[in-house]
Each structure stands twice: as structure tokens, then as C-alpha cells.
């Protein structure tokens, strides 16, 4: 019986911790490493994949007519 009460208290503490963190919202922010990076790094990744340079792709028209 005492063991059940301890497990219930741990469960309540875990749920409370999650709810407190959720209200802060900091866990929803992506880390800095998930970003695209600088234009230089984007351009070099594109060239490694055999695609056109970033400058060329940005200078094109957005819609074909």
C-alpha cells in the first residue's frame, strides 16, 4: 500500500513538472543548430548537391510566365 502511494506521488510530481514547463513554453523553441545557417553555408551545400548557386536562384523571377 505504501509503495502505491509513493508511485502516485511520483506520477503527480512528474505531471506537475511537465505542466509547469509547458506553461513556460521554452521547450517549443527550436535550437540554433536547426536553422539554415549563413548564406555562405547554404550556397556551399547547394553546390555540393550539384544545384545552382544561391545568388542565381535568388535572382530568378518567382513565377514563370
C-alpha positions as CSV (number, residue, x, y, z in Angstrom):
1,X,0.0,0.0,0.0
2,X,2.8,2.4,0.9
3,X,4.5,1.6,-2.4
4,X,1.4,2.6,-4.4
5,X,1.2,5.9,-2.6
6,X,4.9,6.6,-3.4
7,X,4.3,5.7,-7.1
8,X,1.2,8.0,-7.1
9,X,3.2,10.9,-5.6
10,X,6.0,10.4,-8.3
11,X,3.4,10.4,-11.0
12,X,1.8,13.6,-9.7
13,X,5.2,15.2,-9.4
14,X,6.1,14.3,-13.0
15,X,2.8,15.6,-14.3
16,X,3.2,18.8,-12.4
17,X,6.7,19.3,-13.7
18,X,5.5,18.8,-17.3
19,X,2.6,21.2,-16.8
20,X,4.9,23.9,-15.3
21,X,7.4,23.5,-18.2
22,X,4.6,23.7,-20.7
23,X,3.4,27.0,-19.3
24,X,6.9,28.5,-19.8
25,X,7.0,27.2,-23.4
26,X,10.7,27.2,-23.7
27,X,10.8,23.6,-24.9
28,X,9.0,24.5,-28.1
29,X,11.7,26.8,-29.3
30,X,14.0,25.1,-31.9
31,X,17.7,25.0,-31.2
32,X,20.1,27.3,-33.1
33,X,21.5,24.3,-34.9
34,X,18.2,23.7,-36.6
35,X,18.5,26.9,-38.7
36,X,19.6,27.1,-42.3
37,X,22.8,29.0,-41.4
38,X,24.5,31.8,-43.3
39,X,24.2,32.5,-47.0
40,X,27.7,31.2,-47.4
41,X,27.0,27.8,-45.9
42,X,23.7,27.5,-47.8
43,X,25.5,28.3,-51.1
44,X,28.2,25.7,-50.4
45,X,25.7,23.0,-49.5
46,X,23.8,23.7,-52.7
47,X,27.0,23.4,-54.8
48,X,27.9,20.1,-53.1
49,X,24.5,18.8,-54.2
50,X,25.1,20.0,-57.8
51,X,22.4,22.7,-57.7
52,X,22.8,26.3,-58.9
53,X,24.3,28.9,-56.7
54,X,22.1,30.8,-54.2
55,X,22.7,34.1,-56.0
56,X,21.4,32.6,-59.3
57,X,18.4,31.1,-57.7
58,X,17.5,34.3,-55.8
59,X,17.9,36.4,-58.9
60,X,15.3,34.4,-61.0
61,X,11.7,35.5,-61.3
62,X,9.4,33.9,-58.8
63,X,6.8,32.9,-61.3
64,X,7.2,31.7,-64.9
65,X,5.0,33.4,-67.4
